[in-house]
């Protein structure tokens, strides 16, 4: 088995939860970051869902690629499946990502949203997104903190995410 690359675009960027030997800014083409997944475990419940990010079809997404040594790859895959696939809302796939935004390409593990899954929210209005984010709280904590931490980390990388910023403005929370 060779080293495993993992593409992080949301909470994996700021809380990967696994050991890695290298991390690089990366660009994934063909999917974009979107608050398009009803969260019924990590940031909400079945009775009061939150809203989390998914990689949805089209566009591109800047994030972080993490390199995991081959020996740690099986345990990392198990961890990621337990974390990301609680309700099987994501399709586990390998996609090429450009490291450092445009340089060397590697195949990275990506979790794309399954548009046929009942938790796929699609394109909601900013007001509806803000309502879900404001009210969501699940096993992994507050939904507002999830979006704020993602925006904060993107900002540290020099990246803007206007759609998420609009949601947080509507929620009424500033992100430094």
C-alpha positions as CSV (number, residue, x, y, z in Angstrom):
1,X,0.0,0.0,0.0
2,X,1.2,3.5,-0.8
3,X,0.8,6.7,1.2
4,X,-2.8,8.0,1.4
5,X,-3.7,11.6,0.6
6,X,-6.9,13.0,2.2
7,X,-8.6,16.2,1.0
8,X,-10.0,18.4,3.7
9,X,-12.5,21.2,2.9
10,X,-14.4,21.7,6.2
11,X,-13.7,20.5,9.7
12,X,-11.0,18.1,8.4
13,X,-9.0,21.2,7.7
14,X,-9.0,22.4,11.3
15,X,-9.5,19.2,13.1
16,X,-8.3,16.3,11.0
17,X,-8.2,13.8,13.9
18,X,-5.5,11.6,12.4
19,X,-1.7,11.6,12.1
20,X,-0.2,12.9,8.9
21,X,3.3,13.6,7.8
22,X,2.6,16.4,5.4
23,X,-0.1,18.9,4.6
24,X,-0.4,21.2,1.6
25,X,-2.9,23.7,0.3
26,X,-4.8,21.9,-2.5
27,X,-7.3,22.5,-5.3
28,X,-10.0,20.1,-6.2
29,X,-11.7,20.6,-9.5
30,X,-15.2,19.4,-10.3
31,X,-16.8,20.0,-6.9
32,X,-17.3,23.0,-4.6
33,X,-17.7,23.5,-0.8
34,X,-21.4,24.0,0.0
35,X,-23.6,24.0,3.1
36,X,-25.8,21.3,1.6
37,X,-26.0,18.4,4.1
38,X,-28.6,18.2,6.9
39,X,-26.7,17.1,9.9
40,X,-28.6,14.8,12.2
41,X,-25.6,13.5,14.2
42,X,-22.6,15.8,14.5
43,X,-24.1,19.3,14.3
44,X,-27.8,18.5,14.8
45,X,-30.4,15.8,15.5
46,X,-33.1,14.1,13.6
47,X,-35.6,16.4,15.4
48,X,-33.6,19.5,14.9
49,X,-31.1,19.1,12.0
50,X,-28.1,21.4,11.6
51,X,-26.3,22.1,8.3
52,X,-22.8,21.0,7.4
53,X,-20.6,21.2,4.4
54,X,-20.4,18.8,1.5
55,X,-18.5,18.7,-1.7
56,X,-21.2,19.2,-4.3
57,X,-20.9,18.8,-8.0
58,X,-19.4,21.6,-10.1
59,X,-16.9,24.3,-9.7
60,X,-13.7,23.9,-7.6
61,X,-12.7,23.9,-4.0
62,X,-9.5,25.0,-2.2
63,X,-8.7,23.0,0.9
64,X,-5.9,21.1,2.5
65,X,-4.4,17.7,1.3
66,X,-2.9,15.6,4.1
67,X,-0.4,12.9,3.4
68,X,-0.7,9.8,5.7
69,X,2.1,7.3,5.7
70,X,1.2,3.9,4.1
71,X,1.4,2.1,7.4
72,X,-1.1,4.4,9.0
73,X,-3.5,4.4,6.0
74,X,-5.8,1.5,7.1
75,X,-6.4,3.0,10.5
76,X,-6.9,6.4,9.0
77,X,-9.4,5.1,6.6
78,X,-11.3,3.4,9.4
79,X,-11.3,6.5,11.5
80,X,-12.5,8.7,8.5
81,X,-15.3,6.2,7.7
82,X,-16.4,6.2,11.3
83,X,-16.4,10.0,11.4
84,X,-17.7,11.0,8.0
85,X,-19.9,8.1,7.1
86,X,-22.2,7.8,10.1
87,X,-25.2,8.1,7.9
88,X,-23.6,7.3,4.6
89,X,-24.4,10.8,3.1
90,X,-21.0,11.0,1.4
91,X,-19.6,9.1,-1.5
92,X,-16.0,8.0,-0.8
93,X,-13.9,8.5,-3.9
94,X,-10.4,9.3,-5.1
95,X,-9.9,12.5,-7.1
96,X,-6.9,14.3,-8.4
97,X,-6.0,17.4,-6.4
98,X,-3.4,20.0,-7.3
99,X,-1.0,20.6,-4.4
100,X,-0.2,24.2,-3.5
101,X,-3.1,25.2,-5.7
102,X,-1.6,24.4,-9.1
103,X,1.6,22.3,-8.8
104,X,2.0,18.6,-8.4
105,X,-1.1,16.5,-8.6
106,X,-1.9,13.5,-6.3
107,X,-4.9,11.2,-6.0
108,X,-6.7,12.1,-2.7
109,X,-9.5,10.6,-0.8
110,X,-12.5,12.9,-1.0
111,X,-16.0,12.6,0.5
112,X,-18.5,14.0,-2.1
113,X,-22.1,14.5,-1.1
114,X,-24.6,11.9,-2.4
115,X,-27.3,14.0,-4.0
116,X,-29.7,11.0,-3.8
117,X,-29.4,10.8,0.0
118,X,-32.3,12.0,2.2
119,X,-29.9,14.4,4.0
120,X,-28.9,16.2,0.9
121,X,-30.3,19.7,1.3
122,X,-29.4,21.1,-2.1
123,X,-29.4,24.9,-2.5
124,X,-31.2,26.5,0.4
125,X,-31.7,30.2,0.8
126,X,-29.3,32.1,2.9
127,X,-32.1,32.7,5.5
128,X,-32.9,29.0,5.7
129,X,-29.2,28.1,6.0
130,X,-28.8,30.6,8.8
131,X,-31.9,29.2,10.6
132,X,-30.5,25.7,10.5
133,X,-27.0,26.7,11.5
134,X,-28.3,28.9,14.4
135,X,-30.4,26.0,15.8
136,X,-28.1,23.1,15.2
137,X,-26.3,21.3,18.0
138,X,-25.2,17.6,17.9
139,X,-22.6,15.1,19.1
140,X,-19.7,17.3,17.8
141,X,-21.0,20.5,19.2
142,X,-22.6,23.7,18.1
143,X,-23.3,24.3,14.4
144,X,-22.4,28.0,14.6
145,X,-18.9,27.1,15.9
146,X,-18.5,24.6,13.0
147,X,-19.1,27.2,10.3
148,X,-17.1,29.9,12.2
149,X,-14.1,27.6,12.6
150,X,-14.2,26.7,8.9
151,X,-14.3,30.4,8.0
152,X,-11.6,31.2,10.4
153,X,-9.3,28.5,9.0
154,X,-10.1,29.6,5.4
155,X,-9.2,33.1,6.3
156,X,-5.9,32.0,7.8
157,X,-5.2,30.4,4.4
158,X,-6.0,33.7,2.7
159,X,-9.2,32.3,1.2
160,X,-12.6,33.9,1.2
161,X,-15.9,32.0,1.1
162,X,-18.6,34.6,0.5
163,X,-21.5,32.1,0.7
164,X,-20.5,31.0,4.2
165,X,-19.8,34.6,5.2
166,X,-23.4,35.6,4.2
167,X,-24.8,32.8,6.3
168,X,-22.8,33.9,9.3
169,X,-23.8,37.5,8.8
170,X,-27.5,36.4,8.8
171,X,-26.8,34.2,11.9
172,X,-25.5,37.4,13.5
173,X,-22.0,36.2,14.3
174,X,-18.8,37.9,13.2
175,X,-15.8,35.7,12.3
176,X,-12.5,37.3,13.0
